[in-house]
Amino acid sequence: MFDVARIRNDFPILSRQVNGEPLVYLDNAATSQTPRQVIDAITDYYSRYNANIHRGVHTLSQEATDAYEQARIKIQKHFNAAHPHEIIMTSGTTHGINLVAQGFTGFLQQGDEVWVSAMEHHSNIVPWQMLCERTGARLRVIPMNKNGELELDTFREGLSDKTRLVFVNHVSNALGTVNPIEEIISLAHDAGAAVLVDGAQAAPHIRADLQALDADFYTVSAHKLCGPTGVGALYGKESWLEKLPPYQGGGEMIEEVTFEKTTYAGLPHKFEAGTPNICGGIAFGAALDYLNGIGMKAIAEYEAELLAYATKNLKTIPGLKIYGEAARKTSVISFNLEGIHPYDVGTILDKLGIAVRTGHHCAQPVMDFYGIPGTVRASFSFYNTREEADRLVAAVEKARQMLA
Ligand SMILES: *Cc1c(COP(=O)(O)O)cnc(C)c1O
């Protein structure tokens, strides 16, 4: 039995009011809310054992190092990576992608090809465009259809011995589509190419098994997983991480420094220059503990039911069009009201205490594909309820009547 009332009690923010109405938080695809258990981990760190890690012999430093490395192991176990040193702590998905894109500079040359999907977040497009500019490699695009699903035929036919890298999100943040990454990875590997999966939007809903998936790289952000902002993880296969050069130079990432030559530390420290977000990393571990306490399977089942319920009821509103109706979706509904700008809908919803996202959702190519400036995006989490979905539907109907 999924006890959503009990779960909601874990999230202090959910009991606040916005514009005199109880908050309905439906912007989970942008960032998730934080349970007391994670807030407590943050308070505990700063109250009891705040210290720099990996350096001090003193007790606080050792406690902080232990907790931080414990968090790395929690991330490894959660995603079933083979080794803890395959988990690089980052500031988030964007950092992880840039680390890999920068690292590949020396491995690509003129004429090489890299593929990206038509429904990527800007953070999984721009770093690769920059890589192509540096190296002369060519960026190719896996197209999508009106349902918001990737069309793999072009990709299948376009793969060749020139193909070096493929970047694709596991779940689209703009549409909620779950992409067939298993198939993409297997096709890419057959062509000898490496694959980076942007897992930022998938991780809150689907637990990727990294060994089964066989992705070469996988990136996540803690703040979409009930953790704090400014921390995330990059998974890389050991063989790739050994090959890639360091991203940044500094303390912590070296073995020995002289003015003649510096040798780098082993994994994962080679990629972790400077003092990391220690508290954030520990809180990320606490967030995974929290999610696993509920169970990712139970979360996915509950959210699927909520998605079906909200979709069905939103569709009763005249002139409402949903963008992205893929067969496999997470709990994201992107929509517009005919003839009404998404920003105006979002503004009225906020007056009614409902937080949604409006705009291009950092995925302008998706909006261009549909020929629209943006959408209203309601994204549900496991702490949302049917009553909140009802309030959304009533508020959208009210907005339609006011703006039509
Ligand atoms: C949120 C998101 C990102 C960016 O994550 P940051 O935490 O801002 O680095 C990238 N890709 C997808 C699919 C996302 O949903």
The ligand as a Gaussian input file, in Angstrom:
#p B3LYP/6-31G(d) Opt

LIG

0 1
 C       17.760000      18.696000     -15.514000
 C       18.320000      18.074000     -16.700000
 C       19.623000      18.344000     -17.102000
 C       20.510000      19.350000     -16.415000
 O       20.757000      19.032000     -15.095000
 P       21.560000      20.054000     -14.168000
 O       21.273000      19.551000     -12.799000
 O       20.975000      21.417000     -14.429000
 O       22.985000      19.976000     -14.555000
 C       20.106000      17.693000     -18.212000
 N       19.343000      16.811000     -18.889000
 C       18.091000      16.525000     -18.527000
 C       17.315000      15.518000     -19.312000
 C       17.529000      17.143000     -17.420000
 O       16.280000      16.861000     -17.071000

